[in-house]
Amino acid sequence: LANTRLTPYSKGENMSIEVTQISLDKFEQRQLDFSRSDFMQSAAFARTQLAMGSYVGLEAVEITDGDRLIGQSIITYRPHMKFFKKACIYQGPLMDYSDLALVKAVISAIELYVKKKAQILEFHSSIENLIYNDKLEVEEEKNKDLFDMICNLGFNRSIDRTGSGSIDQIFVKRLEQFTDAEDIYKSFYSSLRGSIKKYKDSHIRIKELSMDELPEFYDILEKTSERKSFFIQPLEYFETIKAEFGENAKFLKAYIDCEEYTKYLDDNIALFENRIAELSERGQSKKTKGLITDAKDQLGSYQKRKREFEALNITTPTVNLSSYLFICYGDEVIFLFGGSYAEYMHLGGATMLNWEMIKYAHINGYPRYNFYGTIETDQAINSTGNYNFKKSFGGNLILLGGSFTKTLSPLVKFLDKIRN
């Protein structure tokens, strides 16, 4: 197996860092032994990428100092220009980042290792940088010394807030402080609590999809990608994720029971019609007039919802609303891929899917619920967009370290300079 050894480094410490290629099976045995694991640094995800032929090369490596295991990493190789390669490490390597001297030695060893195979080295960091409050003000800055040290090694740092390249901006709700689902529910914005009650009463149901049912998920994802103009992998990619991650890859759909929903609307329309009739027979006191006004508002709301539902011309007993893939890995549940049919978005499928999986995460001991890539923060002032939806559940927007890129070949550096 290929390996490279870095000569002892560091201030007063003797470190002899070795990077050695290992099998994915060996990688898998220890992939959760590190303080900050990530599904993109897992054997299951690596096998998914290999099955899809996503890269020109992929390997697992271990990082050791003598007999001591320091870290592990999945390294992928992408083409660069026509004749060159870029070595990419997504959300890794897996290791302890609190010891800056050790991190520096490891990065230098990895650089030496990939230099034989690639002309560019790129890290996509999952390390937290800026923590924001709900007013999008910086609440805390973390790991500045770490990022400065990496840049001082000759890496250029970039951050993609759009999510089009790498996931550099996430939204996370911590769950460990809550005692139960009711406690979590109380932490939501009042508007979200009202929506959850409304959608639950409207007979929105949640179902986990089997492998054979994944085309239902994919149809919704495909329609969403067409509407929002983002790239998606083929269905086979998601089938491979399900095969590799097993029960830890949960494809869920939200659907509505049309008959039950119609009955619910009719029952409430009748209830408020009778309520108005009953109140109208009383004396016209100020209090009674107020009650009649409230009842008419409620009646009008249910009548409007019925008209909107009838206008959809649904002829099936149930109809799918939204579907998402959630990855349960390490210390978090991640809200990863999916979408909603545009015409049914007002029925709340996405809201109920997230609420279901937040409860699942808490019950099963996951301390983090990660809404993952979070964009459209510029729309927060208008209370619309991707960020605003996730913010209603409570939590923090987190800016990650971003991407660190270093060109290892003088020739490629020269050619890139000409191209740009």
Solvent accessible surface area in square Angstrom, and as a share of the most:
residue,aa,sasa,rsa
1,L,156,0.77
2,A,45,0.35
3,N,72,0.37
4,T,9,0.05
5,R,131,0.48
6,L,30,0.15
7,T,103,0.60
8,P,89,0.56
9,Y,66,0.25
10,S,24,0.16
11,K,181,0.77
12,G,86,0.82
13,E,88,0.40
14,N,143,0.74
15,M,8,0.03
16,S,27,0.17
17,I,1,0.00
18,E,35,0.16
19,V,0,0.00
20,T,26,0.15
21,Q,53,0.24
22,I,11,0.05
23,S,64,0.41
24,L,31,0.16
25,D,89,0.46
26,K,80,0.34
27,F,0,0.00
28,E,68,0.31
29,Q,140,0.62
30,R,50,0.18
31,Q,14,0.06
32,L,101,0.50
33,D,104,0.54
34,F,29,0.12
35,S,104,0.67
36,R,61,0.22
37,S,11,0.07
38,D,8,0.04
39,F,6,0.03
40,M,39,0.17
41,Q,1,0.01
42,S,0,0.00
43,A,0,0.00
44,A,8,0.06
45,F,19,0.08
46,A,2,0.01
47,R,60,0.22
48,T,0,0.00
49,Q,11,0.05
50,L,93,0.46
51,A,71,0.55
52,M,55,0.25
53,G,57,0.54
54,S,42,0.27
55,Y,38,0.14
56,V,85,0.49
57,G,24,0.23
58,L,29,0.15
59,E,13,0.06
60,A,2,0.02
61,V,0,0.00
62,E,23,0.10
63,I,0,0.00
64,T,20,0.12
65,D,26,0.13
66,G,53,0.51
67,D,158,0.82
68,R,128,0.47
69,L,58,0.29
70,I,12,0.06
71,G,0,0.00
72,Q,0,0.00
73,S,0,0.00
74,I,8,0.04
75,I,0,0.00
76,T,6,0.03
77,Y,12,0.04
78,R,92,0.33
79,P,90,0.56
80,H,25,0.11
81,M,61,0.27
82,K,166,0.70
83,F,162,0.68
84,F,35,0.15
85,K,85,0.36
86,K,44,0.19
87,A,0,0.00
88,C,1,0.01
89,I,0,0.00
90,Y,36,0.14
91,Q,12,0.05
92,G,8,0.07
93,P,5,0.03
94,L,3,0.01
95,M,5,0.02
96,D,72,0.37
97,Y,42,0.16
98,S,96,0.62
99,D,52,0.27
100,L,65,0.32
101,A,26,0.20
102,L,11,0.06
103,V,1,0.00
104,K,65,0.28
105,A,1,0.01
106,V,0,0.00
107,I,6,0.03
108,S,33,0.21
109,A,0,0.00
110,I,0,0.00
111,E,34,0.15
112,L,72,0.36
113,Y,3,0.01
114,V,0,0.00
115,K,111,0.47
116,K,145,0.61
117,K,67,0.28
118,A,2,0.01
119,Q,45,0.20
120,I,5,0.03
121,L,0,0.00
122,E,21,0.10
123,F,11,0.05
124,H,17,0.08
125,S,12,0.08
126,S,14,0.09
127,I,23,0.12
128,E,34,0.15
129,N,10,0.05
130,L,33,0.16
131,I,17,0.09
132,Y,19,0.07
133,N,35,0.18
134,D,79,0.41
135,K,154,0.65
136,L,58,0.29
137,E,94,0.42
138,V,82,0.47
139,E,107,0.48
140,E,88,0.39
141,E,98,0.44
142,K,69,0.29
143,N,57,0.29
144,K,112,0.47
145,D,97,0.50
146,L,4,0.02
147,F,3,0.01
148,D,58,0.30
149,M,24,0.11
150,I,12,0.06
151,C,47,0.28
152,N,127,0.65
153,L,33,0.17
154,G,44,0.42
155,F,5,0.02
156,N,114,0.58
157,R,85,0.31
158,S,65,0.42
159,I,66,0.34
160,D,34,0.18
161,R,110,0.40
162,T,88,0.51
163,G,30,0.29
164,S,104,0.67
165,G,67,0.64
166,S,16,0.10
167,I,45,0.23
168,D,3,0.01
169,Q,8,0.03
170,I,6,0.03
171,F,2,0.01
172,V,4,0.02
173,K,8,0.04
174,R,98,0.36
175,L,1,0.00
176,E,104,0.47
177,Q,115,0.51
178,F,28,0.12
179,T,112,0.65
180,D,70,0.36
181,A,35,0.27
182,E,94,0.42
183,D,46,0.24
184,I,0,0.00
185,Y,49,0.18
186,K,130,0.55
187,S,44,0.29
188,F,4,0.02
189,Y,81,0.31
190,S,80,0.52
191,S,80,0.51
192,L,11,0.05
193,R,76,0.28
194,G,43,0.41
195,S,33,0.21
196,I,6,0.03
197,K,125,0.53
198,K,84,0.36
199,Y,30,0.11
200,K,138,0.59
201,D,50,0.26
202,S,3,0.02
203,H,41,0.18
204,I,9,0.05
205,R,97,0.35
206,I,48,0.24
207,K,83,0.35
208,E,71,0.32
209,L,3,0.01
210,S,57,0.37
211,M,74,0.33
212,D,128,0.66
213,E,42,0.19
214,L,0,0.00
215,P,67,0.42
216,E,56,0.25
217,F,0,0.00
218,Y,31,0.12
219,D,51,0.26
220,I,1,0.00
221,L,1,0.01
222,E,68,0.30
223,K,87,0.37
224,T,7,0.04
225,S,10,0.06
226,E,120,0.54
227,R,94,0.34
228,K,111,0.47
229,S,101,0.65
230,F,86,0.36
231,F,167,0.69
232,I,30,0.15
233,Q,55,0.24
234,P,57,0.36
235,L,40,0.20
236,E,97,0.44
237,Y,10,0.04
238,F,2,0.01
239,E,52,0.24
240,T,25,0.15
241,I,1,0.01
242,K,24,0.10
243,A,71,0.55
244,E,61,0.27
245,F,16,0.07
246,G,30,0.28
247,E,125,0.56
248,N,67,0.35
249,A,0,0.00
250,K,16,0.07
251,F,0,0.00
252,L,9,0.04
253,K,22,0.09
254,A,0,0.00
255,Y,48,0.18
256,I,0,0.00
257,D,37,0.19
258,C,15,0.09
259,E,136,0.61
260,E,65,0.29
261,Y,4,0.02
262,T,49,0.28
263,K,116,0.49
264,Y,35,0.13
265,L,1,0.00
266,D,53,0.27
267,D,73,0.38
268,N,23,0.12
269,I,22,0.11
270,A,45,0.35
271,L,104,0.52
272,F,36,0.15
273,E,81,0.36
274,N,101,0.52
275,R,86,0.31
276,I,25,0.13
277,A,56,0.44
278,E,87,0.39
279,L,0,0.00
280,S,57,0.37
281,E,154,0.69
282,R,113,0.41
283,G,57,0.55
284,Q,104,0.46
285,S,57,0.37
286,K,186,0.79
287,K,157,0.66
288,T,9,0.05
289,K,110,0.47
290,G,35,0.33
291,L,53,0.26
292,I,20,0.10
293,T,76,0.44
294,D,85,0.44
295,A,4,0.03
296,K,113,0.48
297,D,94,0.49
298,Q,83,0.37
299,L,23,0.11
300,G,31,0.30
301,S,51,0.33
302,Y,28,0.11
303,Q,60,0.27
304,K,109,0.46
305,R,33,0.12
306,K,54,0.23
307,R,148,0.54
308,E,69,0.31
309,F,18,0.07
310,E,103,0.46
311,A,75,0.58
312,L,48,0.24
313,N,122,0.63
314,I,42,0.21
315,T,132,0.77
316,T,74,0.43
317,P,108,0.68
318,T,59,0.34
319,V,23,0.13
320,N,29,0.15
321,L,1,0.00
322,S,2,0.01
323,S,0,0.00
324,Y,26,0.10
325,L,0,0.00
326,F,0,0.00
327,I,1,0.00
328,C,2,0.01
329,Y,18,0.07
330,G,35,0.33
331,D,46,0.24
332,E,4,0.02
333,V,0,0.00
334,I,1,0.00
335,F,16,0.07
336,L,25,0.13
337,F,71,0.29
338,G,13,0.13
339,G,3,0.03
340,S,8,0.05
341,Y,38,0.15
342,A,51,0.40
343,E,92,0.41
344,Y,24,0.09
345,M,104,0.47
346,H,91,0.40
347,L,10,0.05
348,G,4,0.04
349,G,1,0.01
350,A,21,0.16
351,T,13,0.07
352,M,17,0.08
353,L,0,0.00
354,N,0,0.00
355,W,23,0.08
356,E,66,0.30
357,M,3,0.01
358,I,0,0.00
359,K,55,0.23
360,Y,68,0.26
361,A,0,0.00
362,H,40,0.18
363,I,137,0.69
364,N,75,0.39
365,G,62,0.59
366,Y,36,0.14
367,P,36,0.22
368,R,8,0.03
369,Y,0,0.00
370,N,3,0.02
371,F,1,0.01
372,Y,19,0.07
373,G,22,0.21
374,T,1,0.00
375,I,60,0.31
376,E,50,0.22
377,T,35,0.20
378,D,116,0.60
379,Q,63,0.28
380,A,19,0.15
381,I,156,0.79
382,N,101,0.52
383,S,76,0.49
384,T,69,0.40
385,G,27,0.26
386,N,41,0.21
387,Y,2,0.01
388,N,32,0.16
389,F,62,0.26
390,K,10,0.04
391,K,30,0.13
392,S,16,0.11
393,F,0,0.00
394,G,15,0.15
395,G,32,0.31
396,N,43,0.22
397,L,5,0.02
398,I,9,0.05
399,L,5,0.03
400,L,4,0.02
401,G,0,0.00
402,G,0,0.00
403,S,9,0.06
404,F,1,0.00
405,T,34,0.20
406,K,42,0.18
407,T,30,0.18
408,L,17,0.09
409,S,21,0.14
410,P,112,0.71
411,L,102,0.51
412,V,0,0.00
413,K,119,0.50
414,F,120,0.50
415,L,56,0.28
416,D,24,0.13
417,K,163,0.69
418,I,111,0.56
419,R,145,0.53
420,N,154,0.79
